[in-house]
Amino acid sequence: MMKINSTNVTWHNAKVTKTDRQKLNNHKSCVLWLTGLSGAGKSTLAIEVERELYKYGVRSYVLDGDNVRHGLNKDLGFSPDDRKENIRRIGEVAKLFVDSGLVVIASFISPYKADRDLVRSIYPDGDFIEVYVKCLIDICEQRDPKGLYKMARAGKLKDFTGISAPYEEPIEPELVINSANQDINSSVEQVITYLKQHKYIE
């Protein structure tokens, strides 16, 4: 448990609850936590899932790893401690979005199981859906849309997941998207089907 440095801090409850907001939106709220190697297809999947949810009238928002590091987490690097804090902050931000009644699509490598489990622990049961975007590192390297693997192999990029830093695969994720063997349309359909089957959306 992280120490709270501020004193005399009180949580203020609203008179409009999460349940009220979900009724207004006509759908449940949750976070789809997309985890996987760089180049696995997390950001692409997040964007396409959001677009599909929009067609269903579902209020959603994408939290993307790169975007968040432009602002909220621009003070963090890629050491294990910074990665841990990066994920902790995003977990808390996503929880606020879920409380507001949105379906949040969080797209982060989040390489450490302990960090993902910590985020899961702050949510009520059912609000956190771990989606493992699975892809062999060889294929991720072939894609390498940002040239990061090439830089990591050349020693120009330290603490790079899969090369000089570990990635711990999820053990029991709610969903596994095998992005090496299925196209984006079938991947999106798999996510939407899960949300329908579990009554998050109609």
Backbone as JSON Lines, residues from 0, in Angstrom:
{"i":0,"aa":"M","n":[0.85,-1.2,0.0],"ca":[0.0,0.0,0.0],"c":[0.88,1.25,0.0]}
{"i":1,"aa":"M","n":[0.61,2.15,-0.93],"ca":[1.41,3.36,-1.04],"c":[1.05,4.33,0.08]}
{"i":2,"aa":"K","n":[2.06,4.92,0.68],"ca":[1.84,5.88,1.75],"c":[1.2,7.16,1.21]}
{"i":3,"aa":"I","n":[0.18,7.65,1.92],"ca":[-0.44,8.93,1.57],"c":[0.3,10.02,2.31]}
{"i":4,"aa":"N","n":[0.97,10.91,1.57],"ca":[1.76,11.96,2.18],"c":[0.9,13.11,2.68]}
{"i":5,"aa":"S","n":[-0.25,13.33,2.04],"ca":[-1.14,14.4,2.47],"c":[-1.88,13.99,3.73]}
{"i":6,"aa":"T","n":[-2.17,14.95,4.58],"ca":[-2.92,14.68,5.81],"c":[-4.31,15.27,5.71]}
{"i":7,"aa":"N","n":[-5.2,14.82,6.58],"ca":[-6.58,15.31,6.62],"c":[-7.26,15.17,5.26]}
{"i":8,"aa":"V","n":[-7.06,14.01,4.62],"ca":[-7.65,13.74,3.32],"c":[-8.9,12.89,3.51]}
{"i":9,"aa":"T","n":[-10.02,13.36,2.99],"ca":[-11.29,12.65,3.12],"c":[-11.89,12.4,1.74]}
{"i":10,"aa":"W","n":[-12.39,11.19,1.53],"ca":[-13.07,10.88,0.28],"c":[-14.48,11.44,0.34]}
{"i":11,"aa":"H","n":[-14.85,12.24,-0.67],"ca":[-16.18,12.85,-0.71],"c":[-17.08,12.05,-1.66]}
{"i":12,"aa":"N","n":[-18.14,11.5,-1.1],"ca":[-19.08,10.74,-1.91],"c":[-20.07,11.66,-2.62]}
{"i":13,"aa":"A","n":[-20.37,11.33,-3.86],"ca":[-21.34,12.11,-4.63],"c":[-22.75,11.58,-4.4]}
{"i":14,"aa":"K","n":[-23.73,12.41,-4.66],"ca":[-25.12,11.96,-4.54],"c":[-25.57,11.23,-5.81]}
{"i":15,"aa":"V","n":[-24.87,11.48,-6.92],"ca":[-25.1,10.71,-8.13],"c":[-24.07,9.59,-8.13]}
{"i":16,"aa":"T","n":[-24.51,8.35,-8.11],"ca":[-23.62,7.2,-7.97],"c":[-23.2,6.62,-9.32]}
{"i":17,"aa":"K","n":[-22.26,5.69,-9.26],"ca":[-21.85,4.99,-10.47],"c":[-23.03,4.26,-11.09]}
{"i":18,"aa":"T","n":[-23.84,3.65,-10.26],"ca":[-25.03,2.95,-10.75],"c":[-25.98,3.9,-11.46]}
{"i":19,"aa":"D","n":[-26.14,5.11,-10.9],"ca":[-26.99,6.12,-11.55],"c":[-26.44,6.46,-12.93]}
{"i":20,"aa":"R","n":[-25.14,6.63,-13.02],"ca":[-24.52,6.99,-14.3],"c":[-24.65,5.86,-15.32]}
{"i":21,"aa":"Q","n":[-24.52,4.62,-14.85],"ca":[-24.67,3.47,-15.74],"c":[-26.1,3.39,-16.28]}
{"i":22,"aa":"K","n":[-27.07,3.68,-15.43],"ca":[-28.47,3.68,-15.88],"c":[-28.69,4.77,-16.92]}
{"i":23,"aa":"L","n":[-28.09,5.93,-16.7],"ca":[-28.22,7.03,-17.65],"c":[-27.6,6.67,-19.0]}
{"i":24,"aa":"N","n":[-26.46,5.98,-18.94],"ca":[-25.76,5.58,-20.17],"c":[-26.37,4.35,-20.83]}
{"i":25,"aa":"N","n":[-27.14,3.59,-20.04],"ca":[-27.76,2.36,-20.53],"c":[-26.73,1.26,-20.82]}
{"i":26,"aa":"H","n":[-25.65,1.28,-20.08],"ca":[-24.68,0.19,-20.15],"c":[-23.81,0.23,-18.9]}
{"i":27,"aa":"K","n":[-23.19,-0.91,-18.6],"ca":[-22.28,-0.99,-17.45],"c":[-20.96,-0.28,-17.79]}
{"i":28,"aa":"S","n":[-20.18,-0.03,-16.76],"ca":[-18.85,0.55,-16.96],"c":[-17.8,-0.45,-16.49]}
{"i":29,"aa":"C","n":[-16.62,-0.37,-17.09],"ca":[-15.53,-1.29,-16.75],"c":[-14.26,-0.77,-17.41]}
{"i":30,"aa":"V","n":[-13.15,-1.42,-17.1],"ca":[-11.91,-1.12,-17.81],"c":[-11.46,-2.38,-18.54]}
{"i":31,"aa":"L","n":[-11.22,-2.22,-19.83],"ca":[-10.58,-3.26,-20.63],"c":[-9.08,-2.97,-20.59]}
{"i":32,"aa":"W","n":[-8.34,-3.78,-19.86],"ca":[-6.91,-3.52,-19.67],"c":[-6.13,-4.33,-20.69]}
{"i":33,"aa":"L","n":[-5.68,-3.69,-21.77],"ca":[-4.94,-4.36,-22.83],"c":[-3.45,-4.38,-22.47]}
{"i":34,"aa":"T","n":[-2.9,-5.58,-22.37],"ca":[-1.49,-5.74,-22.04],"c":[-0.82,-6.62,-23.11]}
{"i":35,"aa":"G","n":[0.44,-6.36,-23.37],"ca":[1.17,-7.15,-24.36],"c":[2.44,-6.41,-24.78]}
{"i":36,"aa":"L","n":[3.25,-7.08,-25.56],"ca":[4.51,-6.5,-26.01],"c":[4.29,-5.3,-26.92]}
{"i":37,"aa":"S","n":[5.3,-4.46,-27.01],"ca":[5.28,-3.37,-28.0],"c":[5.17,-3.97,-29.39]}
{"i":38,"aa":"G","n":[4.23,-3.47,-30.18],"ca":[4.03,-4.0,-31.52],"c":[3.04,-5.14,-31.61]}
{"i":39,"aa":"A","n":[2.46,-5.53,-30.46],"ca":[1.5,-6.63,-30.46],"c":[0.17,-6.23,-31.08]}
{"i":40,"aa":"G","n":[-0.11,-4.92,-31.08],"ca":[-1.36,-4.45,-31.67],"c":[-2.35,-3.88,-30.67]}
{"i":41,"aa":"K","n":[-1.87,-3.54,-29.49],"ca":[-2.75,-3.02,-28.42],"c":[-3.43,-1.72,-28.82]}
{"i":42,"aa":"S","n":[-2.65,-0.76,-29.28],"ca":[-3.21,0.55,-29.62],"c":[-4.2,0.46,-30.78]}
{"i":43,"aa":"T","n":[-3.86,-0.34,-31.78],"ca":[-4.77,-0.53,-32.91],"c":[-6.08,-1.14,-32.45]}
{"i":44,"aa":"L","n":[-5.99,-2.16,-31.61],"ca":[-7.19,-2.81,-31.09],"c":[-8.01,-1.84,-30.25]}
{"i":45,"aa":"A","n":[-7.34,-1.07,-29.41],"ca":[-8.05,-0.11,-28.54],"c":[-8.86,0.88,-29.36]}
{"i":46,"aa":"I","n":[-8.24,1.42,-30.4],"ca":[-8.9,2.42,-31.24],"c":[-10.1,1.82,-31.97]}
{"i":47,"aa":"E","n":[-9.94,0.61,-32.47],"ca":[-11.03,-0.02,-33.22],"c":[-12.16,-0.48,-32.3]}
{"i":48,"aa":"V","n":[-11.83,-0.93,-31.1],"ca":[-12.86,-1.3,-30.13],"c":[-13.67,-0.07,-29.74]}
{"i":49,"aa":"E","n":[-12.98,1.06,-29.51],"ca":[-13.68,2.29,-29.17],"c":[-14.64,2.69,-30.28]}
{"i":50,"aa":"R","n":[-14.18,2.58,-31.53],"ca":[-15.03,2.96,-32.65],"c":[-16.26,2.05,-32.74]}
{"i":51,"aa":"E","n":[-16.07,0.76,-32.48],"ca":[-17.19,-0.17,-32.52],"c":[-18.17,0.1,-31.38]}
{"i":52,"aa":"L","n":[-17.65,0.4,-30.21],"ca":[-18.52,0.71,-29.07],"c":[-19.34,1.96,-29.35]}
{"i":53,"aa":"Y","n":[-18.75,2.9,-30.05],"ca":[-19.47,4.14,-30.4],"c":[-20.69,3.81,-31.25]}
{"i":54,"aa":"K","n":[-20.56,2.84,-32.15],"ca":[-21.68,2.43,-32.99],"c":[-22.82,1.86,-32.14]}
{"i":55,"aa":"Y","n":[-22.47,1.26,-31.0],"ca":[-23.46,0.69,-30.1],"c":[-24.03,1.73,-29.13]}
{"i":56,"aa":"G","n":[-23.55,2.96,-29.24],"ca":[-24.0,4.0,-28.32],"c":[-23.37,3.89,-26.95]}
{"i":57,"aa":"V","n":[-22.24,3.19,-26.86],"ca":[-21.54,3.01,-25.58],"c":[-20.53,4.14,-25.38]}
{"i":58,"aa":"R","n":[-20.6,4.76,-24.22],"ca":[-19.67,5.84,-23.89],"c":[-18.35,5.23,-23.43]}
{"i":59,"aa":"S","n":[-17.28,5.55,-24.15],"ca":[-16.0,4.93,-23.86],"c":[-14.87,5.93,-24.05]}
{"i":60,"aa":"Y","n":[-13.68,5.54,-23.57],"ca":[-12.51,6.4,-23.75],"c":[-11.25,5.54,-23.71]}
{"i":61,"aa":"V","n":[-10.31,5.85,-24.63],"ca":[-9.04,5.13,-24.69],"c":[-7.98,5.87,-23.88]}
{"i":62,"aa":"L","n":[-7.33,5.15,-23.0],"ca":[-6.13,5.65,-22.32],"c":[-4.94,4.91,-22.93]}
{"i":63,"aa":"D","n":[-4.11,5.64,-23.67],"ca":[-3.0,5.03,-24.39],"c":[-1.67,5.36,-23.71]}
{"i":64,"aa":"G","n":[-0.78,4.36,-23.68],"ca":[0.49,4.51,-22.99],"c":[1.3,5.71,-23.45]}
{"i":65,"aa":"D","n":[1.43,5.9,-24.75],"ca":[2.2,7.03,-25.28],"c":[1.53,8.35,-24.95]}
{"i":66,"aa":"N","n":[0.21,8.41,-25.1],"ca":[-0.51,9.66,-24.85],"c":[-0.37,10.11,-23.4]}
{"i":67,"aa":"V","n":[-0.47,9.16,-22.49],"ca":[-0.4,9.49,-21.07],"c":[0.99,10.02,-20.69]}
{"i":68,"aa":"R","n":[2.01,9.51,-21.38],"ca":[3.38,9.97,-21.08],"c":[3.66,11.36,-21.64]}
{"i":69,"aa":"H","n":[2.76,11.9,-22.42],"ca":[2.89,13.29,-22.88],"c":[2.51,14.27,-21.78]}
{"i":70,"aa":"G","n":[1.72,13.82,-20.82],"ca":[1.22,14.74,-19.8],"c":[1.33,14.19,-18.4]}
{"i":71,"aa":"L","n":[0.32,13.45,-17.98],"ca":[0.23,12.94,-16.61],"c":[1.51,12.27,-16.13]}
{"i":72,"aa":"N","n":[2.1,11.44,-16.99],"ca":[3.26,10.64,-16.58],"c":[4.55,11.02,-17.31]}
{"i":73,"aa":"K","n":[4.64,12.28,-17.73],"ca":[5.84,12.67,-18.47],"c":[7.08,12.75,-17.58]}
{"i":74,"aa":"D","n":[6.88,12.69,-16.26],"ca":[8.01,12.71,-15.34],"c":[8.6,11.32,-15.1]}
{"i":75,"aa":"L","n":[8.01,10.3,-15.71],"ca":[8.45,8.93,-15.46],"c":[9.27,8.37,-16.62]}
{"i":76,"aa":"G","n":[10.26,7.56,-16.27],"ca":[11.05,6.87,-17.28],"c":[10.59,5.44,-17.43]}
{"i":77,"aa":"F","n":[11.54,4.51,-17.68],"ca":[11.16,3.12,-17.94],"c":[11.87,2.14,-17.02]}
{"i":78,"aa":"S","n":[12.38,2.62,-15.9],"ca":[12.94,1.72,-14.89],"c":[11.8,0.92,-14.28]}
{"i":79,"aa":"P","n":[12.09,-0.2,-13.61],"ca":[11.02,-0.97,-12.96],"c":[10.16,-0.13,-12.01]}
{"i":80,"aa":"D","n":[10.8,0.75,-11.23],"ca":[10.03,1.59,-10.3],"c":[9.14,2.58,-11.05]}
{"i":81,"aa":"D","n":[9.66,3.17,-12.12],"ca":[8.87,4.12,-12.9],"c":[7.73,3.41,-13.63]}
{"i":82,"aa":"R","n":[8.0,2.23,-14.13],"ca":[6.94,1.46,-14.78],"c":[5.82,1.14,-13.78]}
{"i":83,"aa":"K","n":[6.22,0.78,-12.58],"ca":[5.25,0.47,-11.53],"c":[4.37,1.68,-11.22]}
{"i":84,"aa":"E","n":[5.0,2.84,-11.09],"ca":[4.25,4.06,-10.79],"c":[3.39,4.47,-11.97]}
{"i":85,"aa":"N","n":[3.88,4.27,-13.17],"ca":[3.11,4.56,-14.38],"c":[1.79,3.78,-14.37]}
{"i":86,"aa":"I","n":[1.88,2.5,-14.09],"ca":[0.69,1.64,-14.09],"c":[-0.21,1.96,-12.91]}
{"i":87,"aa":"R","n":[0.37,2.27,-11.77],"ca":[-0.45,2.62,-10.6],"c":[-1.3,3.86,-10.89]}
{"i":88,"aa":"R","n":[-0.67,4.89,-11.45],"ca":[-1.4,6.12,-11.76],"c":[-2.53,5.87,-12.76]}
{"i":89,"aa":"I","n":[-2.21,5.1,-13.8],"ca":[-3.22,4.83,-14.81],"c":[-4.37,4.02,-14.23]}
{"i":90,"aa":"G","n":[-4.04,3.08,-13.37],"ca":[-5.08,2.31,-12.72],"c":[-6.05,3.19,-11.95]}
{"i":91,"aa":"E","n":[-5.51,4.19,-11.25],"ca":[-6.34,5.11,-10.47],"c":[-7.16,6.02,-11.39]}
{"i":92,"aa":"V","n":[-6.55,6.51,-12.46],"ca":[-7.27,7.37,-13.4],"c":[-8.39,6.58,-14.07]}
{"i":93,"aa":"A","n":[-8.08,5.36,-14.51],"ca":[-9.09,4.53,-15.16],"c":[-10.24,4.23,-14.21]}
{"i":94,"aa":"K","n":[-9.93,4.05,-12.94],"ca":[-10.99,3.77,-11.95],"c":[-11.96,4.95,-11.85]}
{"i":95,"aa":"L","n":[-11.44,6.17,-11.92],"ca":[-12.3,7.36,-11.9],"c":[-13.2,7.39,-13.13]}
{"i":96,"aa":"F","n":[-12.63,7.03,-14.28],"ca":[-13.43,6.98,-15.52],"c":[-14.53,5.94,-15.4]}
{"i":97,"aa":"V","n":[-14.19,4.78,-14.83],"ca":[-15.18,3.72,-14.65],"c":[-16.28,4.19,-13.71]}
{"i":98,"aa":"D","n":[-15.9,4.91,-12.66],"ca":[-16.89,5.45,-11.72],"c":[-17.81,6.45,-12.42]}
{"i":99,"aa":"S","n":[-17.29,7.12,-13.45],"ca":[-18.1,8.09,-14.18],"c":[-19.09,7.42,-15.13]}
{"i":100,"aa":"G","n":[-18.97,6.09,-15.26],"ca":[-19.92,5.35,-16.09],"c":[-19.41,4.95,-17.45]}
{"i":101,"aa":"L","n":[-18.11,5.16,-17.71],"ca":[-17.54,4.87,-19.03],"c":[-16.94,3.46,-19.1]}
{"i":102,"aa":"V","n":[-16.87,2.95,-20.33],"ca":[-16.03,1.79,-20.61],"c":[-14.66,2.34,-20.99]}
{"i":103,"aa":"V","n":[-13.66,2.03,-20.2],"ca":[-12.3,2.52,-20.43],"c":[-11.49,1.44,-21.13]}
{"i":104,"aa":"I","n":[-10.76,1.83,-22.15],"ca":[-9.87,0.91,-22.86],"c":[-8.45,1.38,-22.59]}
{"i":105,"aa":"A","n":[-7.77,0.69,-21.7],"ca":[-6.42,1.08,-21.28],"c":[-5.4,0.24,-22.03]}
{"i":106,"aa":"S","n":[-4.56,0.89,-22.82],"ca":[-3.6,0.19,-23.67],"c":[-2.18,0.45,-23.17]}
{"i":107,"aa":"F","n":[-1.65,-0.51,-22.41],"ca":[-0.33,-0.35,-21.79],"c":[0.41,-1.68,-21.82]}
{"i":108,"aa":"I","n":[1.71,-1.63,-22.1],"ca":[2.5,-2.86,-22.05],"c":[2.33,-3.51,-20.69]}
{"i":109,"aa":"S","n":[2.41,-2.73,-19.64],"ca":[2.27,-3.22,-18.24],"c":[2.91,-4.59,-18.08]}
{"i":110,"aa":"P","n":[4.23,-4.65,-18.13],"ca":[4.93,-5.94,-18.25],"c":[4.94,-6.8,-16.99]}
{"i":111,"aa":"Y","n":[4.7,-6.21,-15.83],"ca":[4.85,-6.97,-14.59],"c":[3.5,-7.43,-14.03]}
{"i":112,"aa":"K","n":[3.38,-8.71,-13.78],"ca":[2.14,-9.29,-13.27],"c":[1.73,-8.65,-11.96]}
{"i":113,"aa":"A","n":[2.69,-8.39,-11.08],"ca":[2.37,-7.81,-9.77],"c":[1.71,-6.44,-9.92]}
{"i":114,"aa":"D","n":[2.17,-5.66,-10.9],"ca":[1.59,-4.33,-11.12],"c":[0.16,-4.45,-11.66]}
{"i":115,"aa":"R","n":[-0.05,-5.38,-12.58],"ca":[-1.4,-5.58,-13.11],"c":[-2.34,-6.09,-12.02]}
{"i":116,"aa":"D","n":[-1.83,-7.0,-11.19],"ca":[-2.65,-7.52,-10.09],"c":[-2.99,-6.43,-9.08]}
{"i":117,"aa":"L","n":[-2.04,-5.53,-8.85],"ca":[-2.3,-4.42,-7.94],"c":[-3.42,-3.53,-8.47]}
{"i":118,"aa":"V","n":[-3.38,-3.26,-9.76],"ca":[-4.44,-2.45,-10.36],"c":[-5.78,-3.18,-10.24]}
{"i":119,"aa":"R","n":[-5.79,-4.46,-10.57],"ca":[-7.03,-5.24,-10.46],"c":[-7.62,-5.15,-9.05]}
{"i":120,"aa":"S","n":[-6.74,-5.14,-8.05],"ca":[-7.2,-5.19,-6.65],"c":[-7.95,-3.94,-6.21]}
{"i":121,"aa":"I","n":[-7.81,-2.83,-6.94],"ca":[-8.5,-1.6,-6.52],"c":[-9.9,-1.49,-7.13]}
{"i":122,"aa":"Y","n":[-10.26,-2.47,-7.97],"ca":[-11.57,-2.45,-8.62],"c":[-12.51,-3.46,-7.98]}
{"i":123,"aa":"P","n":[-13.8,-3.16,-7.96],"ca":[-14.78,-4.18,-7.56],"c":[-14.75,-5.33,-8.57]}
{"i":124,"aa":"D","n":[-15.2,-6.5,-8.14],"ca":[-15.25,-7.66,-9.03],"c":[-16.03,-7.33,-10.3]}
{"i":125,"aa":"G","n":[-15.45,-7.67,-11.43],"ca":[-16.13,-7.48,-12.7],"c":[-15.81,-6.17,-13.4]}
{"i":126,"aa":"D","n":[-15.2,-5.24,-12.7],"ca":[-14.9,-3.94,-13.3],"c":[-13.58,-3.92,-14.06]}
{"i":127,"aa":"F","n":[-12.73,-4.92,-13.8],"ca":[-11.4,-4.99,-14.44],"c":[-11.35,-6.22,-15.33]}
{"i":128,"aa":"I","n":[-11.16,-5.99,-16.63],"ca":[-11.11,-7.08,-17.59],"c":[-9.74,-7.08,-18.24]}
{"i":129,"aa":"E","n":[-8.93,-8.07,-17.91],"ca":[-7.58,-8.14,-18.46],"c":[-7.62,-8.79,-19.85]}
{"i":130,"aa":"V","n":[-7.1,-8.08,-20.83],"ca":[-7.08,-8.57,-22.21],"c":[-5.61,-8.72,-22.64]}
{"i":131,"aa":"Y","n":[-5.19,-9.94,-22.8],"ca":[-3.81,-10.2,-23.22],"c":[-3.75,-10.2,-24.74]}
{"i":132,"aa":"V","n":[-3.12,-9.18,-25.31],"ca":[-2.91,-9.12,-26.75],"c":[-1.61,-9.87,-27.02]}
{"i":133,"aa":"K","n":[-1.76,-11.11,-27.4],"ca":[-0.64,-12.04,-27.48],"c":[-0.02,-12.05,-28.87]}
{"i":134,"aa":"C","n":[1.29,-11.92,-28.9],"ca":[2.0,-11.94,-30.18],"c":[3.46,-12.32,-29.93]}
{"i":135,"aa":"L","n":[3.98,-13.23,-30.72],"ca":[5.38,-13.62,-30.57],"c":[6.29,-12.42,-30.78]}
{"i":136,"aa":"I","n":[7.37,-12.38,-30.02],"ca":[8.27,-11.23,-30.11],"c":[8.89,-11.12,-31.5]}
{"i":137,"aa":"D","n":[9.09,-12.25,-32.17],"ca":[9.66,-12.2,-33.53],"c":[8.75,-11.41,-34.47]}
{"i":138,"aa":"I","n":[7.45,-11.61,-34.31],"ca":[6.49,-10.9,-35.17],"c":[6.42,-9.42,-34.77]}
{"i":139,"aa":"C","n":[6.46,-9.16,-33.47],"ca":[6.48,-7.77,-33.0],"c":[7.69,-7.03,-33.56]}
{"i":140,"aa":"E","n":[8.82,-7.73,-33.58],"ca":[10.04,-7.11,-34.13],"c":[9.91,-6.87,-35.63]}
{"i":141,"aa":"Q","n":[9.26,-7.77,-36.33],"ca":[9.07,-7.58,-37.76],"c":[8.19,-6.36,-38.04]}
{"i":142,"aa":"R","n":[7.2,-6.16,-37.2],"ca":[6.32,-5.0,-37.35],"c":[7.07,-3.73,-36.96]}
{"i":143,"aa":"D","n":[7.57,-3.71,-35.73],"ca":[8.39,-2.62,-35.18],"c":[8.0,-1.25,-35.74]}
{"i":144,"aa":"P","n":[6.75,-0.8,-35.54],"ca":[6.29,0.44,-36.17],"c":[7.06,1.7,-35.77]}
{"i":145,"aa":"K","n":[7.69,1.67,-34.59],"ca":[8.42,2.86,-34.13],"c":[9.94,2.68,-34.22]}
{"i":146,"aa":"G","n":[10.37,1.51,-34.68],"ca":[11.81,1.25,-34.75],"c":[12.45,1.03,-33.39]}
{"i":147,"aa":"L","n":[11.64,0.69,-32.39],"ca":[12.15,0.58,-31.01],"c":[12.96,-0.7,-30.81]}
{"i":148,"aa":"Y","n":[12.52,-1.8,-31.41],"ca":[13.27,-3.05,-31.25],"c":[14.67,-2.91,-31.87]}
{"i":149,"aa":"K","n":[14.72,-2.27,-33.01],"ca":[16.01,-2.07,-33.67],"c":[16.95,-1.26,-32.78]}
{"i":150,"aa":"M","n":[16.39,-0.2,-32.16],"ca":[17.2,0.62,-31.25],"c":[17.62,-0.18,-30.03]}
{"i":151,"aa":"A","n":[16.71,-1.0,-29.5],"ca":[17.02,-1.81,-28.31],"c":[18.1,-2.83,-28.62]}
{"i":152,"aa":"R","n":[18.0,-3.46,-29.78],"ca":[19.01,-4.45,-30.18],"c":[20.38,-3.8,-30.34]}
{"i":153,"aa":"A","n":[20.38,-2.53,-30.73],"ca":[21.64,-1.8,-30.94],"c":[22.17,-1.21,-29.64]}
{"i":154,"aa":"G","n":[21.45,-1.43,-28.54],"ca":[21.88,-0.91,-27.25],"c":[21.61,0.57,-27.05]}
{"i":155,"aa":"K","n":[20.77,1.14,-27.91],"ca":[20.46,2.57,-27.82],"c":[19.22,2.86,-26.97]}
{"i":156,"aa":"L","n":[18.56,1.79,-26.56],"ca":[17.34,1.94,-25.77],"c":[17.41,0.96,-24.61]}
{"i":157,"aa":"K","n":[17.5,1.49,-23.39],"ca":[17.63,0.64,-22.21],"c":[16.25,0.26,-21.67]}
{"i":158,"aa":"D","n":[16.24,-0.82,-20.9],"ca":[15.02,-1.27,-20.21],"c":[13.86,-1.44,-21.18]}
{"i":159,"aa":"F","n":[14.12,-2.05,-22.35],"ca":[13.06,-2.23,-23.34],"c":[12.44,-3.61,-23.16]}
{"i":160,"aa":"T","n":[11.15,-3.64,-22.98],"ca":[10.43,-4.88,-22.7],"c":[10.61,-5.91,-23.81]}
{"i":161,"aa":"G","n":[10.99,-7.11,-23.4],"ca":[11.18,-8.21,-24.33],"c":[12.61,-8.36,-24.79]}
{"i":162,"aa":"I","n":[13.41,-7.3,-24.64],"ca":[14.81,-7.34,-25.05],"c":[15.72,-7.24,-23.82]}
{"i":163,"aa":"S","n":[15.7,-6.1,-23.16],"ca":[16.55,-5.9,-21.98],"c":[15.73,-5.79,-20.69]}
{"i":164,"aa":"A","n":[14.44,-5.98,-20.79],"ca":[13.56,-5.98,-19.62],"c":[12.49,-7.05,-19.84]}
{"i":165,"aa":"P","n":[12.02,-7.68,-18.78],"ca":[11.11,-8.83,-18.94],"c":[9.67,-8.43,-19.25]}
{"i":166,"aa":"Y","n":[8.94,-9.37,-19.84],"ca":[7.48,-9.27,-19.93],"c":[6.9,-10.53,-19.31]}
{"i":167,"aa":"E","n":[6.07,-10.36,-18.31],"ca":[5.45,-11.48,-17.6],"c":[4.04,-11.68,-18.14]}
{"i":168,"aa":"E","n":[3.83,-12.79,-18.82],"ca":[2.54,-13.05,-19.44],"c":[1.44,-13.21,-18.39]}
{"i":169,"aa":"P","n":[0.24,-12.72,-18.69],"ca":[-0.89,-12.97,-17.8],"c":[-1.15,-14.46,-17.66]}
{"i":170,"aa":"I","n":[-1.54,-14.88,-16.47],"ca":[-1.79,-16.3,-16.21],"c":[-3.23,-16.67,-16.5]}
{"i":171,"aa":"E","n":[-4.16,-15.84,-16.02],"ca":[-5.58,-16.1,-16.23],"c":[-6.31,-14.83,-16.67]}
{"i":172,"aa":"P","n":[-5.98,-14.31,-17.83],"ca":[-6.69,-13.11,-18.31],"c":[-8.13,-13.47,-18.69]}
{"i":173,"aa":"E","n":[-8.99,-12.48,-18.65],"ca":[-10.36,-12.71,-19.08],"c":[-10.45,-12.99,-20.57]}
{"i":174,"aa":"L","n":[-9.54,-12.38,-21.34],"ca":[-9.54,-12.54,-22.79],"c":[-8.1,-12.67,-23.3]}
{"i":175,"aa":"V","n":[-7.92,-13.51,-24.3],"ca":[-6.64,-13.58,-25.01],"c":[-6.93,-13.3,-26.48]}
{"i":176,"aa":"I","n":[-6.3,-12.25,-27.0],"ca":[-6.42,-11.9,-28.41],"c":[-5.1,-12.28,-29.09]}
{"i":177,"aa":"N","n":[-5.15,-13.29,-29.95],"ca":[-3.94,-13.73,-30.63],"c":[-3.75,-12.91,-31.9]}
{"i":178,"aa":"S","n":[-3.1,-11.78,-31.76],"ca":[-3.03,-10.81,-32.86],"c":[-2.14,-11.28,-34.01]}
{"i":179,"aa":"A","n":[-1.36,-12.32,-33.79],"ca":[-0.52,-12.85,-34.88],"c":[-1.34,-13.71,-35.83]}
{"i":180,"aa":"N","n":[-2.45,-14.28,-35.34],"ca":[-3.2,-15.26,-36.12],"c":[-4.61,-14.8,-36.51]}
{"i":181,"aa":"Q","n":[-5.02,-13.63,-36.06],"ca":[-6.35,-13.15,-36.42],"c":[-6.3,-11.68,-36.79]}
{"i":182,"aa":"D","n":[-7.18,-11.29,-37.7],"ca":[-7.16,-9.91,-38.17],"c":[-7.85,-8.99,-37.16]}
{"i":183,"aa":"I","n":[-7.78,-7.7,-37.42],"ca":[-8.3,-6.73,-36.46],"c":[-9.82,-6.84,-36.31]}
{"i":184,"aa":"N","n":[-10.52,-7.16,-37.39],"ca":[-11.97,-7.25,-37.31],"c":[-12.42,-8.38,-36.38]}
{"i":185,"aa":"S","n":[-11.78,-9.54,-36.51],"ca":[-12.15,-10.66,-35.65],"c":[-11.71,-10.41,-34.21]}
{"i":186,"aa":"S","n":[-10.63,-9.66,-34.02],"ca":[-10.17,-9.32,-32.68],"c":[-11.18,-8.39,-31.98]}
{"i":187,"aa":"V","n":[-11.66,-7.39,-32.73],"ca":[-12.66,-6.47,-32.19],"c":[-13.94,-7.25,-31.87]}
{"i":188,"aa":"E","n":[-14.35,-8.11,-32.77],"ca":[-15.56,-8.9,-32.56],"c":[-15.44,-9.76,-31.3]}
{"i":189,"aa":"Q","n":[-14.25,-10.3,-31.05],"ca":[-14.03,-11.12,-29.86],"c":[-14.25,-10.3,-28.58]}
{"i":190,"aa":"V","n":[-13.77,-9.06,-28.57],"ca":[-13.95,-8.19,-27.41],"c":[-15.41,-7.83,-27.23]}
{"i":191,"aa":"I","n":[-16.07,-7.43,-28.3],"ca":[-17.47,-7.03,-28.25],"c":[-18.35,-8.19,-27.8]}
{"i":192,"aa":"T","n":[-18.06,-9.38,-28.31],"ca":[-18.82,-10.58,-27.93],"c":[-18.69,-10.85,-26.43]}
{"i":193,"aa":"Y","n":[-17.49,-10.69,-25.9],"ca":[-17.28,-10.87,-24.46],"c":[-18.14,-9.88,-23.67]}
{"i":194,"aa":"L","n":[-18.12,-8.63,-24.08],"ca":[-18.89,-7.6,-23.37],"c":[-20.39,-7.87,-23.42]}
{"i":195,"aa":"K","n":[-20.85,-8.39,-24.54],"ca":[-22.27,-8.74,-24.67],"c":[-22.61,-9.94,-23.8]}
{"i":196,"aa":"Q","n":[-21.79,-10.97,-23.88],"ca":[-22.07,-12.21,-23.13],"c":[-22.09,-11.96,-21.63]}
{"i":197,"aa":"H","n":[-21.29,-11.0,-21.17],"ca":[-21.21,-10.73,-19.74],"c":[-22.04,-9.51,-19.33]}
{"i":198,"aa":"K","n":[-22.93,-9.11,-20.23],"ca":[-23.96,-8.11,-19.94],"c":[-23.42,-6.71,-19.63]}
{"i":199,"aa":"Y","n":[-22.24,-6.38,-20.19],"ca":[-21.74,-5.01,-20.04],"c":[-22.47,-4.09,-21.02]}
{"i":200,"aa":"I","n":[-22.76,-4.62,-22.21],"ca":[-23.48,-3.86,-23.21],"c":[-24.59,-4.74,-23.78]}
{"i":201,"aa":"E","n":[-25.57,-4.1,-24.39],"ca":[-26.69,-4.84,-25.02],"c":[-26.32,-5.2,-26.45]}
